[in-house]
Amino acid sequence: MTPHDAQIDPQRPIAATTRFAACGVVYRWTRDIALEFLIIKKRNHWTLPKGHLLQGGSAAEAILREVAEETGVRGIVCSELLQTL
């Protein structure tokens, strides 16, 4: 399913629209070969940087935009890690 062919679930009438969001998992390897992840605190909860897709935008564009807006970090999207949940 893509953001452009989303349908309303008749079993869930409360959902008038379906919105798609993208989440960035930002990581790096340290010199000690430890894996570090970047998380942010939003509304008193720790989370990954994420946000909604803009009309006509791709998940990769949303990920790059949201990570940059929320953390100031710029990077690349590893397409093999893109998943739809």
Backbone as CSV, one residue per row, in Angstrom:
resi,resn,N_x,N_y,N_z,CA_x,CA_y,CA_z,C_x,C_y,C_z
1,MET,0.842,-1.174,0.000,0.000,0.000,0.000,0.884,1.232,0.000
2,THR,0.491,2.200,-0.746,1.207,3.469,-0.772,0.301,4.553,-0.193
3,PRO,0.846,5.695,0.127,0.005,6.768,0.662,-1.098,7.189,-0.300
4,HIS,-0.939,6.922,-1.578,-1.900,7.389,-2.563,-3.055,6.427,-2.792
5,ASP,-2.958,5.175,-2.302,-4.067,4.246,-2.499,-4.642,3.755,-1.166
6,ALA,-4.456,4.553,-0.101,-4.982,4.187,1.214,-6.506,4.211,1.179
7,GLN,-7.113,3.281,1.905,-8.564,3.177,1.969,-9.032,3.270,3.407
8,ILE,-10.260,3.679,3.612,-10.844,3.729,4.954,-11.323,2.335,5.314
9,ASP,-10.965,1.891,6.484,-11.381,0.578,6.982,-12.795,0.702,7.542
10,PRO,-13.794,-0.011,6.970,-15.164,0.103,7.465,-15.324,-0.402,8.896
11,GLN,-14.410,-1.231,9.357,-14.457,-1.722,10.730,-13.923,-0.704,11.722
12,ARG,-13.282,0.330,11.228,-12.717,1.367,12.092,-13.213,2.731,11.628
13,PRO,-14.511,3.030,11.823,-15.078,4.279,11.295,-14.480,5.540,11.908
14,ILE,-13.800,5.421,13.038,-13.189,6.585,13.673,-12.082,7.176,12.794
15,ALA,-11.421,6.342,12.019,-10.325,6.807,11.168,-10.898,7.360,9.872
16,ALA,-10.995,8.671,9.783,-11.537,9.294,8.580,-10.513,9.292,7.453
17,THR,-9.246,9.328,7.804,-8.189,9.287,6.802,-7.044,8.429,7.319
18,THR,-6.250,7.975,6.404,-5.043,7.238,6.757,-3.863,8.148,6.493
19,ARG,-3.007,8.307,7.486,-1.809,9.129,7.322,-0.595,8.230,7.407
20,PHE,0.369,8.493,6.572,1.594,7.724,6.566,2.714,8.543,7.190
21,ALA,3.533,7.870,7.970,4.651,8.533,8.626,5.939,7.777,8.308
22,ALA,7.038,8.477,8.459,8.350,7.867,8.245,9.178,8.084,9.505
23,CYS,9.990,7.091,9.817,10.811,7.122,11.023,12.257,6.845,10.619
24,GLY,13.167,7.618,11.159,14.582,7.422,10.852,15.311,6.750,12.001
25,VAL,16.020,5.683,11.697,16.878,5.029,12.685,18.298,5.503,12.381
26,VAL,18.784,6.427,13.202,20.102,7.017,12.997,21.091,6.269,13.885
27,TYR,22.164,5.768,13.265,23.144,5.004,14.038,24.552,5.307,13.569
28,ARG,25.506,4.907,14.393,26.915,5.005,14.009,27.695,3.954,14.794
29,TRP,28.806,3.562,14.218,29.744,2.663,14.896,30.814,3.516,15.555
30,THR,31.139,3.225,16.802,32.194,3.961,17.502,33.540,3.309,17.212
31,ARG,34.599,3.940,17.666,35.938,3.367,17.489,36.083,2.044,18.236
32,ASP,35.303,1.879,19.297,35.342,0.642,20.077,34.434,-0.440,19.480
33,ILE,33.953,-0.194,18.280,33.052,-1.095,17.570,31.750,-1.316,18.351
34,ALA,31.281,-0.249,18.954,29.974,-0.271,19.607,28.978,0.450,18.697
35,LEU,27.779,-0.011,18.678,26.738,0.597,17.854,25.936,1.567,18.716
36,GLU,25.847,2.830,18.280,25.088,3.846,18.996,23.894,4.274,18.146
37,PHE,22.757,4.498,18.827,21.547,4.961,18.160,21.185,6.341,18.675
38,LEU,20.636,7.166,17.794,20.205,8.504,18.159,18.713,8.470,18.464
39,ILE,18.350,8.866,19.686,16.948,8.985,20.057,16.717,10.404,20.560
40,ILE,15.471,10.833,20.509,15.129,12.181,20.937,14.028,12.112,21.994
41,LYS,13.922,13.166,22.772,12.870,13.234,23.782,11.798,14.198,23.296
42,LYS,10.569,13.676,23.136,9.424,14.457,22.675,8.286,14.250,23.654
43,ARG,7.731,15.339,24.117,6.605,15.267,25.045,6.864,14.297,26.193
44,ASN,8.058,14.378,26.734,8.461,13.579,27.898,8.623,12.081,27.610
45,HIS,8.768,11.696,26.337,8.993,10.295,25.966,10.180,10.207,25.004
46,TRP,10.970,9.160,25.145,12.088,8.925,24.231,11.553,8.218,22.996
47,THR,11.987,8.687,21.825,11.482,8.145,20.568,12.512,8.340,19.464
48,LEU,12.227,7.782,18.310,13.041,7.999,17.114,12.497,9.216,16.374
49,PRO,13.332,9.927,15.618,12.824,11.053,14.829,11.853,10.541,13.765
50,LYS,10.693,11.160,13.696,9.688,10.713,12.725,8.727,11.839,12.404
51,GLY,7.996,11.660,11.307,7.000,12.648,10.909,6.199,12.146,9.730
52,HIS,5.165,12.889,9.395,4.263,12.492,8.322,4.849,12.801,6.947
53,LEU,4.454,11.997,5.972,4.852,12.240,4.591,4.083,13.440,4.060
54,LEU,4.743,14.262,3.264,4.073,15.368,2.598,3.371,14.840,1.353
55,GLN,2.334,15.538,0.914,1.580,15.120,-0.273,2.524,14.921,-1.461
56,GLY,2.519,13.742,-2.024,3.358,13.433,-3.174,4.803,13.122,-2.836
57,GLY,5.163,13.170,-1.558,6.545,12.912,-1.151,6.802,11.441,-0.883
58,SER,8.048,11.059,-0.905,8.428,9.671,-0.650,8.815,9.488,0.813
59,ALA,8.868,8.239,1.235,9.293,7.921,2.601,10.734,8.385,2.825
60,ALA,11.600,8.177,1.848,13.004,8.580,1.985,13.124,10.091,2.178
61,GLU,12.342,10.871,1.428,12.370,12.335,1.585,11.893,12.737,2.981
62,ALA,10.849,12.083,3.458,10.312,12.393,4.787,11.322,12.045,5.873
63,ILE,11.995,10.922,5.732,12.989,10.509,6.723,14.117,11.539,6.806
64,LEU,14.669,11.910,5.674,15.764,12.887,5.663,15.320,14.216,6.252
65,ARG,14.123,14.675,5.877,13.602,15.950,6.369,13.374,15.911,7.880
66,GLU,12.714,14.880,8.366,12.376,14.805,9.786,13.609,14.634,10.668
67,VAL,14.547,13.803,10.246,15.775,13.629,11.034,16.527,14.957,11.109
68,ALA,16.634,15.659,9.985,17.330,16.955,9.976,16.595,17.982,10.838
69,GLU,15.263,18.051,10.731,14.489,19.026,11.501,14.582,18.766,13.007
70,GLU,14.502,17.501,13.403,14.405,17.176,14.821,15.745,16.994,15.520
71,THR,16.818,16.750,14.749,18.107,16.480,15.378,19.242,17.340,14.852
72,GLY,19.090,17.916,13.658,20.171,18.665,13.044,21.179,17.768,12.333
73,VAL,20.920,16.466,12.341,21.824,15.494,11.711,21.397,15.275,10.262
74,ARG,22.369,15.261,9.379,22.101,14.972,7.962,22.837,13.691,7.596
75,GLY,22.230,12.907,6.730,22.850,11.644,6.353,22.259,11.103,5.074
76,ILE,22.277,9.805,4.951,21.731,9.124,3.783,20.703,8.105,4.245
77,VAL,19.829,7.712,3.332,18.857,6.666,3.613,19.363,5.383,2.971
78,CYS,19.490,4.347,3.773,19.891,3.036,3.265,18.627,2.342,2.779
79,SER,18.405,2.350,1.486,17.128,1.857,0.933,16.840,0.419,1.318
80,GLU,17.880,-0.394,1.536,17.622,-1.775,1.902,17.021,-1.903,3.288
81,LEU,17.057,-0.830,4.063,16.476,-0.855,5.408,15.065,-0.301,5.435
82,LEU,14.567,0.232,4.326,13.214,0.780,4.304,12.189,-0.342,4.478
83,GLN,11.291,-0.161,5.419,10.268,-1.153,5.702,8.924,-0.459,5.861
84,THR,7.854,-1.155,5.531,6.517,-0.679,5.780,5.897,-1.528,6.872
85,LEU,5.419,-0.890,7.904,4.783,-1.604,9.007,3.322,-1.316,9.052
